Amino acid sequence: MADDERGDPNGNLSQKLQYIRRTQRGLGNRILPYEEIAKGVTKATGRRCGEDYIEKLFTGQRTRHPDQERLEAILAQFDKTLADLEDRGDPEGTFGQRLQHLRYQYGQEHLNGKLPTPEQIAEHVRKYTKRSCTEEYIRMLLKDRDPQGLAKDKLEALADYFGVSAAFFFDDEQSRADQEKLAAQREFLDALQEWQNVFGDLQGVALRKPDTGRAPEPADLRDMAAHIRASVKSAQGDGTDPGIR
């Protein structure tokens, strides 16, 4: 399958929509057809939406963005919201890209997929530093625009909010360790999402946790993710109870 057919979570609107369509599958691992998406949008908005319109939107042949009501109706069919169209950032990119990656991860893990707003982040920085920090300033950081330089205490406040070390924002050994941790968490969450996409909920998941009582290490999370995916594949193949033992 070509890359443009798979979509891209960090691409343009069409690529993001195609990525959601390809990854958020229903029962039987089925990709939702354009015709069904169009019917769902028509029903939700009360306005006619044709299959041709949806196909062109998802494949990049239509460059004009849909209005918010129609876009929300499209996303709702995949249990997604406008927040899911936000860029995921890059844990190895610029400061702003790393900050955006942390923001996306935080939303997935703590806010049911909704990204924390710049104001929520700024509020934490104010409480942590006892100094001024505005929503606009956080937006500047996300766009790699910081003309005055980021103060050490504000950098530490950002790291504290997202649960990483301040070194995450720079290239060193601690940063790489933080990146590995975030990547393993993402892999684990993706595996849980695959389970939920196929079976509808997470009630049957019984996870294998470390015997030492410590918090899971990246290797533990990857092992659990692999175990979940293997159980999903097995259950799909033989129709048995999907519960993980």
C-alpha positions as MATLAB code, in Angstrom:
seq = 'MADDERGDPNGNLSQKLQYIRRTQRGLGNRILPYEEIAKGVTKATGRRCGEDYIEKLFTGQRTRHPDQERLEAILAQFDKTLADLEDRGDPEGTFGQRLQHLRYQYGQEHLNGKLPTPEQIAEHVRKYTKRSCTEEYIRMLLKDRDPQGLAKDKLEALADYFGVSAAFFFDDEQSRADQEKLAAQREFLDALQEWQNVFGDLQGVALRKPDTGRAPEPADLRDMAAHIRASVKSAQGDGTDPGIR';
ca = [
       0.000    0.000    0.000;
       1.392    3.410   -0.966;
       2.121    5.969    1.762;
      -0.566    8.333    0.471;
      -3.132    5.529    0.799;
      -2.152    4.880    4.421;
      -2.334    8.551    5.333;
      -0.135   10.481    7.729;
      -1.053   11.611   11.286;
       1.241   14.628   10.844;
       0.300   15.460    7.259;
      -2.341   17.729    5.755;
      -6.059   17.337    6.470;
      -6.628   14.675    3.805;
      -3.666   12.617    4.996;
      -4.818   12.839    8.617;
      -8.358   11.771    7.721;
      -7.071    8.859    5.661;
      -4.799    7.800    8.528;
      -7.762    7.819   10.924;
      -9.879    5.847    8.449;
      -7.154    3.231    7.971;
      -6.309    2.815   11.658;
      -9.721    3.154   13.327;
     -11.358    0.016   12.001;
     -14.583   -1.552   13.144;
     -15.582   -5.128   13.867;
     -13.890   -7.598   11.584;
     -11.018   -5.175   10.992;
     -13.172   -3.430    8.383;
     -12.291   -0.058    6.832;
     -15.328    2.221    6.642;
     -16.306    2.804    2.969;
     -16.647    6.369    1.679;
     -20.326    5.771    0.951;
     -21.047    4.925    4.596;
     -19.112    7.958    5.795;
     -21.152   10.181    3.471;
     -24.428    8.705    4.724;
     -23.349    9.256    8.318;
     -22.499   12.890    7.630;
     -25.831   13.457    5.892;
     -27.703   11.974    8.850;
     -25.728   13.919   11.464;
     -25.891   17.325    9.778;
     -29.227   17.144    7.969;
     -27.405   18.231    4.821;
     -26.704   16.006    1.850;
     -23.135   14.753    1.581;
     -22.154   12.658   -1.417;
     -19.751    9.733   -1.614;
     -17.744   11.572   -4.284;
     -17.209   14.533   -1.938;
     -15.905   12.269    0.850;
     -13.597   10.328   -1.452;
     -12.058   13.509   -2.860;
     -11.643   14.937    0.642;
      -9.891   11.805    1.942;
      -7.672   11.369   -1.116;
      -6.541   14.984   -1.378;
      -8.420   15.808   -4.570;
     -10.443   18.432   -2.719;
      -8.291   21.190   -1.221;
     -11.041   23.306    0.317;
     -11.664   22.326    3.934;
     -15.177   21.314    5.014;
     -17.001   23.484    7.533;
     -16.683   22.584   11.211;
     -20.081   20.861   11.479;
     -19.342   18.535    8.580;
     -15.787   17.831    9.748;
     -17.001   16.987   13.261;
     -19.613   14.641   11.753;
     -16.891   12.849    9.779;
     -14.646   12.447   12.814;
     -17.493   11.304   15.068;
     -17.882    8.164   12.963;
     -14.416    7.132   14.125;
     -14.979    8.274   17.739;
     -12.608   11.165   17.081;
     -12.811   14.924   17.644;
     -11.146   17.989   16.161;
      -8.372   17.560   18.736;
      -7.321   14.355   16.971;
      -6.325   16.403   13.930;
      -3.653   18.185   15.944;
      -0.071   17.463   14.941;
       1.609   14.757   17.023;
       4.923   16.563   17.034;
       8.296   14.861   16.909;
      10.214   13.621   19.993;
      13.475   14.083   18.092;
      12.635   17.376   16.387;
      12.913   21.028   17.367;
      11.954   22.329   20.801;
       8.455   23.201   19.586;
       8.000   19.812   17.917;
       9.081   18.017   21.096;
       6.716   20.143   23.158;
       3.861   19.361   20.772;
       4.693   15.647   20.984;
       4.466   15.783   24.779;
       1.193   17.673   24.503;
      -0.270   15.035   22.200;
       0.938   12.170   24.398;
      -0.454   13.826   27.519;
      -3.869   14.177   25.899;
      -3.908   10.531   24.852;
      -2.930    9.283   28.303;
      -4.754   11.673   30.644;
      -7.502   13.584   28.809;
      -9.228   10.900   26.738;
      -7.543   12.099   23.564;
      -8.190   15.813   24.084;
      -5.060   17.943   24.017;
      -4.306   20.207   26.990;
      -4.856   23.812   25.962;
      -2.021   26.348   25.941;
      -3.809   28.098   28.814;
      -3.838   24.916   30.923;
      -0.112   24.509   30.349;
       0.528   28.181   31.106;
      -1.466   27.906   34.339;
       0.797   25.087   35.529;
       3.887   27.118   34.646;
       2.546   30.076   36.649;
       1.868   27.901   39.696;
       5.247   26.167   39.449;
       7.362   29.288   38.942;
       5.225   31.878   40.773;
       5.823   34.055   37.725;
       3.840   35.238   34.746;
       3.231   32.921   31.797;
       0.568   33.501   29.168;
      -1.327   31.315   26.740;
       0.247   33.311   23.909;
       3.729   32.498   25.185;
       3.007   28.750   25.139;
       1.731   29.090   21.575;
       5.000   30.811   20.666;
       7.000   27.937   22.149;
       4.948   25.410   20.188;
       5.826   27.307   17.012;
       9.523   27.601   17.949;
       9.193   31.349   18.428;
      10.807   32.482   21.676;
      12.661   35.778   21.169;
      13.696   36.192   24.821;
      14.827   32.645   25.532;
      13.138   30.168   27.847;
      14.040   30.612   31.522;
      15.310   27.557   33.406;
      12.412   27.501   35.878;
       9.845   27.634   33.066;
      11.600   24.811   31.258;
      11.466   22.771   34.464;
       7.778   23.657   34.859;
       7.008   22.332   31.379;
       8.932   19.139   32.095;
       7.072   18.749   35.404;
       3.682   19.142   33.727;
       4.395   16.437   31.159;
       6.229   14.092   33.526;
       9.639   14.103   31.839;
      13.032   15.524   32.706;
      14.046   18.922   31.357;
      16.700   17.060   29.369;
      13.949   15.691   27.108;
      14.060   18.935   25.151;
      17.724   18.462   24.287;
      19.913   15.787   22.707;
      21.584   13.815   25.492;
      21.372   10.456   27.257;
      18.474   11.442   29.525;
      16.572   12.838   26.560;
      16.965    9.563   24.691;
      15.736    7.652   27.750;
      12.662    9.889   27.956;
      12.024    9.423   24.244;
      12.254    5.642   24.603;
       9.762    5.762   27.472;
       7.296    7.860   25.469;
       7.661    5.623   22.406;
       6.954    2.515   24.505;
       3.916    4.181   26.080;
       2.625    5.072   22.628;
       3.114    1.488   21.423;
       1.217    0.170   24.446;
      -1.654    2.647   23.956;
      -1.840    1.788   20.253;
      -2.151   -1.906   21.131;
      -4.991   -1.150   23.558;
      -6.678    0.900   20.829;
      -6.416   -2.042   18.415;
      -8.083   -4.249   21.023;
     -10.882   -1.737   21.558;
     -11.404   -1.248   17.814;
     -11.992   -4.979   17.375;
     -13.818   -5.942   20.583;
     -15.537   -2.686   21.515;
     -14.123   -2.245   25.039;
     -11.173   -3.129   27.264;
     -12.996   -5.393   29.713;
     -11.275   -8.569   28.570;
      -7.738   -7.257   28.921;
      -5.766   -8.809   31.780;
      -2.269   -7.389   31.652;
       0.944   -9.077   32.687;
       2.624   -6.672   35.085;
       6.206   -6.713   36.406;
       6.592   -9.034   39.400;
       8.714   -6.542   41.343;
       5.904   -4.061   41.974;
       7.863   -1.322   40.206;
       6.450    0.888   37.475;
       6.624   -0.748   34.029;
       9.830   -0.086   32.105;
       9.767    0.536   28.321;
      10.602   -3.134   27.735;
       7.653   -4.178   29.937;
       5.280   -1.933   27.993;
       6.486   -3.328   24.685;
       6.070   -6.898   25.963;
       2.501   -6.134   27.068;
       1.758   -4.479   23.715;
       3.052   -7.532   21.849;
       0.990   -9.821   24.093;
      -2.173   -7.791   23.452;
      -1.647   -7.828   19.687;
      -0.938  -11.571   19.687;
      -4.132  -12.233   21.654;
      -6.176  -10.060   19.294;
      -4.765  -11.883   16.274;
      -5.410  -15.279   17.852;
      -8.974  -14.412   18.843;
      -9.744  -13.086   15.373;
      -8.420  -16.283   13.837;
     -10.231  -18.900   15.899;
     -13.196  -16.998   17.338;
     -12.283  -17.810   20.944;
     -12.689  -15.605   24.002;
     -10.301  -12.672   23.470;
      -9.389  -12.300   27.154;
      -5.655  -12.135   27.812;
      -4.403  -14.633   30.366;
];
